[in-house]
């Protein structure tokens, strides 16, 4: 039997339709190859190729002239067509992340079912229970009559396909994404039935099965919907954070329901299809920032979201805006920054306390820190005077929330302040209204009070119950302890000024206090530095800021340790315990050792450090340790105050009965009019909170004390912006062998 294909006839158009389906499905398979997810890429590729094979088999079926060829191509179409069902299930499993396609039991089930059905189709010529192919006088020259097994297998195929749909619907429901595109895709499965109904209505085409065309149309729909929404839903399903899916041209493709928590106006979903800049202009502006952060103020406490725009493996230029909830991390970072700022403020305040000239100035320094930096609105500084705690410094806000009359407190009374003063221990009250007392605390609810030794008390109050932060409580305790030390010093200085006969004894007491304080701080401070180094090492691979803060603790500890060393040296010099009996010392050897010590620091700052000598030893009668300390302080200052690219020279030479040492730099220099105070303790040219260079101002004081105790002098020549030159002259000496001779 031969079959002609007249142009314009039903067979011709069916051939064109099946050919188009084959070509489009092959193109879809090529397009699917660029999907970034391996399981989805492979499953869709097999699905499109099997759909193309089904349609191609029907082309062979239509063009075949012999009955045997028609049977061959029809059976091939049935076998390939049933494979599309398993490819569809593979895609649904891979796309939803169920991984059923990797399950051994599921694989064996698919192999057994597919093999059994294929066996039924191949053996159809013997039992004819699946289909019969009979000659016909219609346009196609044949008619296919399906048997019972055909409809059983068809029902099973639709049941399996429905299982895949249920996987997809579940994922769409969990991600709270629109199911409209999925519903439209589901409607395409009815295409074969619709075409079959049309075939039965039109006798001219009732002799052909339309499932290959319907599946081909469905396959194309899968690719289109996948590119438009499935991929976005997959991205949303893989993230617990709120997400917005964008098209290649920046339009909103879809978003999960959690987005409406951040942007309530997105509730009606009218923004889908609009440019992001038009629907959410504030979000579009934030995306232009380096590290966009969204802060929401709904609810009792603000929440913070890090905004990241990424493709996450999307194709076709699509993108996803992800909102990562970093509220807890942001709060921790802000709390750490706040604590760091308060610790630094405490350090600066203690430095100011050390320079306080009287009790009133010390009170003002403490008040400013507690009120302005720590943020407590109600602060009162009281000093003990004639058996009473008299208020001398109050925060400006205290008059707005506390009674106008605030009389002195008897130190022997039963008030909280008197109790703290007598016991010498701090006290925290979470709710002042619960305290049984006749005193009126006004609007103050929570309070904390610290003793300043025997000098008075520091009291801070908050308007909120339990408003005292435990960390700030510890810092204030440290502040009160330092204030007590400073007030002790001020009292000692007052005693020195009023009684000349005890001046030397008081000076020794002050030096002993500094030395003892330095010794007492050294052991715990060394432990702090050691633990900070260990924390920094342990946090090297951690993305959190703990390592950076540990480095800050370590560097601050070293700086404080240097300060303690300077204090200790100064106290030892003033006490006469540092400089020993002078002896002939080679100044060049000591200078070379000190230069080598500071060479790495100078190199790191790109500073040229040079030692200049004429080659012959320069002998001086001095204590080697005292000379080393003086040299270290002078070189350290020169390196610290010299900018990158500058130079520092250390020169030694023999003068007339003297040994001369010069340390010259090209640093910032200073006003020559301020050199008189340069060698005083705790003095720098730039002082206060805005000073540029760190340091206690003890180095030159220690140097001057050491040089003078060795019978020498120190001078300085300096000019603002030109640099400085320190010249030390010590008594000269003969070489040791000459002395021996």
VENFENWO-V449305 format. One record per helix or strand. SS is the DSSP state (A for helix, B for strand). FROM is the first residue (numbers start at 1). TO is the last residue. If there is no record, write none. Layout:
ss = (SS,SS)
from = (FROM,FROM)
to = (TO,TO)
This chain:
ss = (A,A,A,A,A,A,B,B,A,A,A,A,A,B,B,A,A,B,A,A,B,B,B,A,A,B,B,A,B,A,B,A,B,B,A,A,A,B,A,B,B,A,B,B,A,A,B,B,A)
from = (10,38,67,100,104,124,131,142,148,180,191,203,211,242,251,259,264,275,276,281,293,303,319,327,359,378,388,398,409,416,427,432,446,456,470,500,546,583,587,608,619,624,647,658,672,699,713,723,736)
to = (32,63,96,102,122,127,135,146,174,188,201,205,237,246,255,262,266,275,279,287,296,310,325,354,373,385,394,401,410,423,429,434,451,462,498,538,574,586,604,612,622,640,654,665,677,709,719,732,740)
